[in-house]
Amino acid sequence: MGDGEGSVGDGGGGVGDGGGDVVTFGETMAALRADGLIRLGGTMRLSVAGAESNVAIGLARLGHRVRWIGLVGADETGELVLRTLRAEGVDVTHARSDERGPTGMILTERRVGELIRVIYHRAGSAASFLSPDDVLPALDPPPRLVHLTGITPALGRGPAEAVRAAVRAAAASGVPACLDVNHRARLWSRDQAAEALRPLAPSLSIIVASDDELELVAPASATTERDRVAALLDAGVTEVIVKRGGEGADGHTADQAVHTPARRVQVADVVGAGDAFVAGYLSGLLDGLDLTGRLGRAVTTGAFAVACSGDWEGLPTRPELGLLDTLPGSILR
């Protein structure tokens, strides 16, 4: 599957083309963004947010056929989630409302400077009841790619089994699976994350992680970044992508290692940048770009995300990908 070769990189057709380009699943929440400190009251802006749906929106805006699976509460915020994703061109045929729990909620505030504080209300949410029965029907016929994150298995036993089942189903169908480690310390410990994620690695094609997340998916015996990357490649992972925030990203395959610097933009909001990066990377992969091209698109979509407020609102459409190459202060007429 490396560097533009194989079914994923084939610009048309390929494995699972009848199932669309990408299937992803997880929890999408109602998102409240405070204009000031939450404890002082004031106004908040309502939207939706979730790592997997952020990626789905990013891919849909770039012209890919993407399906999101998830459970939302039988409530108005659940309707907001589904309506927003439909409006963004994401297929929610296999998503549904569930009365066993409410739609989860996330609150964010800018505490000081560029420090963002996140508060979750997601324990017992509808998404915590996600199961393999919700996910597996959406993988038939198989898509070209399955995307998942390390957030979903932290939501409970059912979501964790859904992740394992999806990885097994993808491997059985010859569909590449991508995991963004995306560790959330407020949801589970690093030891719990490693216990759940390490067994998945041999069945994955692509792993995306920040430099401090690699140890959560690589064998415990690997103690340096170089060793962790090598161990994952030896285990059968085709591509290991290391996100480095403002320093860009590194891509590793069995044949090469590439570093791509970040695009320089004025930072407005870093929340959602990693999801935007993944959307750009997977888009490049689906388009058959080589490793350098995939990373280039990834840092570009990541830059769009940090230059705008919101988890996904600033993500580019395909015609907009070149906007960052215009001169600062330009006016498009």
N, C-alpha and C positions, 0 to 999 in steps of 0.2 A: 504494500500500500504506500510505499515511500515515494516522495518527490514527484507527484503528478502521475504516477503509474498505478495501474490496477483499477478496480471498480469505482472507488470513491473519486479518484482524480479524473475519471473519464467524464468529460463535460456533458454527455448525454447517455442515457441507458445505464447499463451496469447492474450490479447486484441490487435487487430490491427496488428498482426504479418505480415499479407499480405502487410501492408503499410510500412514495415521496422521498424527499432528500434527507430529512432529519426527524427523528422522534426523540422527545425529551420529556421528562416528568419530574414532579416535585411539588413543593408548596409555594403558592403565590398568595400574598397577603394584602390586605388593605394597608396602605402606607400613609402615615401622617407625618408631615414635615413641619416642624415648628419654626416660626420666624425668629423666635428668641428662646430663652430658657423655658423649658416646659414648666418648671416649678413656679414660674412667675405668671403663667397664663398667657393669654394672647391668641393670636390667630395661627391656624395650621392649614396646610394645603393637603387635600386628599387625593391620593393616586393609588397605584398598585405596585407591588414589587415582589420579586422572587428571582433567585439566581437563574433558574432554568427558563422561566418565562422571559427574563431579560435577554437571554441568549436567543430564545425563539423569536422575539421581536426583532433583534438585530439581524438575524438571518432572513426573516421575512422582508424586512426593508431592503435587503440586498438582493431580493428576487428569488429566494429559495423557498421550496415547499416544505413547511415545517409544521409538525403536530405536537401539541402540548397536552399531556395527560395529568390530571390532578383532581382532587376533591376540594370543593369549597362548601361553606355552610349554606343552608337553605335560608339565606338572609340577603339583605340589600347589598352588603359589601361583596358577597359572593357573586351577585349579579354584576356588580361593577367589574370584578376580575374577568368574568367571562365576556362581558361586553367589550372591555378594553382589548382583550386579546383578539376577539373577532374583528374589531375595528382595525387592528394592526395586521390583519391578513394571516393570523395564526389559526390553524385548524384545531378546534376544540371539540370535535365530534366525540371523542372518548373521555372528555372531562364531564363531571357531573356534580350536582349539589348533593349533600349528605346531611341528614338531620341529626347525626350522632354528635356533632360538634359544630362550633361556629367557624366562620372564616377567621384565620389568624390575622394578627395585626402587628405592625412594626412602627415604632415612633423614632424619629431621628431629630437631633438638635445639634447645632454647632455650639460646642461648649466654650471653646476658646481658640482663637486663631483658626487654623485649619483642622483642629481636632473635632471629629464627629463622634457623638455618642448615640448608640443604638439601644433601644429598649424593645424587647420582644413580649408579645402576648400570644403565644402559640401552643402552650401546653393544653392537650385535650382538644385541639382544633380538628376540624373535619379532615384535614390532610394527614393527621396522625393515624387515621384508619385506612390509609392507602394500602392495597394488597396486590399480590401478583395478578389476581383476577381483574383488577382495574387496568393493569399495564399490558399484559400479554396480548389481548385482542388487538391492540393498536400496532403490534409488531407483525401482523399478518394481513396483507403481504409485507415482506420485510422492506424497511427503508434502506437508503444507501448508507446511513450512519445513525448510530444511537449515541445520544449524549446524556450523561448523568453527572451528578455532583456528590461530594462527600457530605452535603447537608442532609439529603433525603434519608440516608440510613440512621441519622441522629434523631429522627422524629419519632421512632418507635419500632417495635418488632415487625409490624406489618410492612412499613416502608422499607426497612432493611431487607426483608425477604423479597420485596418487589425489586429492589436493586439487584440482588443476587440472581433472581429469576430472569431479569432482563439481560443481564450479562451472559447468562447461560444460553438464553434463546438467541442472542446476537451471535455468539460463537458457533452455535449449531447451524445457523443460517449463513455463516460466512460474512456477517455484517460487522464492520469495524465498530468498536465501542470506544468512546472518549470519556475519560473521567477527569473532571476538574476537582481537585482535592478540597479546596474551599473550606478549610477548617473553621468552625464556629465555636469558640471556647465557651460561649454562653449556653451551648446546647450539649456538649459533651467534652470529656477530657481528651488529651492527646493520646493517652493509653487506650481509651475506648475507641477512638478513631482508628488508631493503628490496628487494633484487633479486628475491626470490621473491614478495613480497606486493603490491608496487605494480601489477604487471600484472593482478592479480585485481580491483582496485577497480572498474573500469567494469562488471563483471558482478555486483557485490554489491548487495544492497538495504540491509543494515544493517552498519555497522562500529562495533565497540565497542573503545575504546582508552583507556589512561590518557593524560594530557596529554603525557607524554614518549614515547609510542608512536605518536602521530599521524604523525610524520615518517617512520615506517617504511612507511606505506601511502599517504600523500599524495604528490603529485608533488614532485620535488626542488626545483622552482622556487618552491614555497610555503615561506616561511621563518618565518611566525608562525602561532600556533594559529588565529587568525581566517582567515588565508589558506588554511590546510590544510583546515579545515572547508568553506570556500567552494569550494575546488577539488574536493573529494570530491563535494559536492552537485552541482556543475556537471558532473561526470563521470557522473552518473546514480545515485549512491548516494542512497537515499531518506531514511535516518536515520543521523546520526553521533552516537554517544553517547560522551561523555568522562567517564571515571571519575576522581574526585578523592579517593578514600579517605575519610578522616574529614570532608572538606568536602562530601561528597555527589557529585552528578553533574549534568552538563549534557546536554540533548538538543537536537539541531538537525535541523530539516527545512527545506525550501525556504520554508516559510511562517512558521515560528516558532522561537524558542529558549527553552528552559525550564530553570531551575535548580531542583534539589530538594536540600535539605540532608540530611545523613546522619541516621539515627535514633540517638539517644544511648542506648547500653547500656554495661555494664561489659565491657571487652574481655578475653576469655580467650585467643583464638587467631585471628590474622588470616589464616592459611593457608586458602585456599578461598573467601575473601570475594568475590573477583572472579567466580568461577564461580557462586556463589549469586546475586550481582547479575544476571548474565546470565540465569540460570534465571527469576528474578522478572520481568525485563524481557520475555523471550520469552513467559512465561505471560500477562502483561498484554496483549501483542500478540495472542496467540491468542484471548484473551477479548474482544477488541475495545475495550479501554480506550484512551482518548486518550493523548497523549504525557505529560501530567502524571500520569495514572493509572499508566501503565507504569513511569515513573521512581519513583513512590511505592511500587509493589510491589517494584521492584528494590532500593531502599535498605532496605526492610523485610526481604527475604530475606537481603540482605547483613548486616544487623544480627543476625539469628538466627545466621548463620555465625560471626561474630566473638565472639558471646557464649558459644559452646560450643567445646570442644576437638574437633579433628578436621576433616578436609577437607569432609565432607558430613553427618556424623552429626547435627548440630544443625539441619539444614534443616527448615522447617516443612511440615506438611500444610495443606491449604486451610482447615480449621476453625481452625487455630492462627494464621492470619495476623493476627488481631486481638489476640493476646496481649500485644503490646508496648504496647497502649493501656491496659492495666490498671495500677493504681497499684503502684509499687515495694513489694515486701514482701507483696503480696496472696497469699492462699492460695485455690486453686480447689478447692472441696469439692463 
